[in-house]
């Protein structure tokens, strides 16, 4: 099958969150099972793009509200990606450094989607399916089915993947001129609560809608930032497909970021070497249980209570905690302030560094994920792959991938994102850590789990084929 993925992010080209990891891996694995998958995304002035070798594949003059924007689609010459990559460069709109955060983001992504579909129109062979990711590409299904400019594309099946329903891309109807012509009778397909809502429009117009874990789909029917009724109404075309991880990028046996590479067979010595190096770098005691946190410091991740969790846990238990993340400036300040109070037991790196994230998975004994919202979560799967036990709130994809030790599982689960629940779970972890023989056996079980993209890629292709039959 010929599959076109359209997304705002894709690793390693431009990454803000887990969306990039998914779009950077899924098409590669789809190609490995006999398909022809490609990715189309905006052109950003990232380090990858600046170094990439490209050729001009398509040129287009986009007119929006009587203003002309010169645009082109560049094909990236990089066979190591495992899929064809196309970048949409629109003068003055997508040719910027950052992915998000501009006042005209609605116009930037609207223009990107329009040029992407103009490129599709020029292809000798249309894709068998167009797979859209999150609200940034949510108007593609509407335009393909309802705008006369793209009448030739209306019979191509569209799939929407919801990676995070909290963000929907709403904008005023006064900006409706950004879209190509459509019948006034179709306006209701764009509207939700008096706004043009790209995510809601995609749920209405896409042939199939999926979330990135089965549990997240069920949760959204109860709590979806205002889209609950719509998702229940469209439930017959909705399905949950669990994300996978790129088992090549995230492989402790070949990971170039690690001090010592290791497999299941030599996991004990390998993890010990990485833990010692990590603790030395952050001035911690490698003999103590080491708890790590990697993620955005935002409410959804439970970051607002992290300072209190760390403070309480370090008062109650003889442990080390290391943190890697950025976000809320208030939380960042609180986490920085704890460094002097717990010198030798706690340290933090405010920001994100790829090397460090790999080393935390390889060196920490436990990973903290007290998320309030976690559509799928990849960190817990990376953690399992490296033999680092996840401590998670049972929600979304965390619920689908981590089974509690008390149920003959391999992780520690709690029901609420509260200081009390997380600190209690840390206490459970300390108890299990003391049984080193049993703990190392559980590490073996974790590393044997298969969360690679192969199975998920097959499920997506099966979904596409249902739409073509």
Secondary structure, DSSP 8 states (H G I E B T S, - for coil): -EEEEE-S-BTTTB-SSHHHHHHHHHHHHHHHTT-EEEEEEE-B--HHHHH--EEEEEEEEEEETTEEEEEEEEEE--GGGSSEEEEEEETTTT-BS-SS--TTHHHHHHHHHHHHHHHHHT-SS--SEEEEESGGGTTHHHHHHHBGGGGGGTTSEEEEEES-TT----B-GGGGGGS--B-GGGHHHHEETTEE-HHHHHHHHSSEEEESSHHHHHHHTT-STT-HHHHHHTGGGEEE----B-TTTS-TTT-TTSSS---STTHHHHHHHHHHHHHHHTT--TTS-EEEEES-BSGGGTGGGHHHHHHHHHHHS--EEEEEE-B-HHHHHHHHHHHHHTTTTEEEEES--HHHHHHHHHH-SEEEE--S--SS-SHHHHHHHTT-EEEEES-HHHHHH--BGGGT-SBEEESS-SHHHHHHHHHHHHHHHH-HHHHHHHHHHHHH---BHHHHHHHHHHHHHHHH-
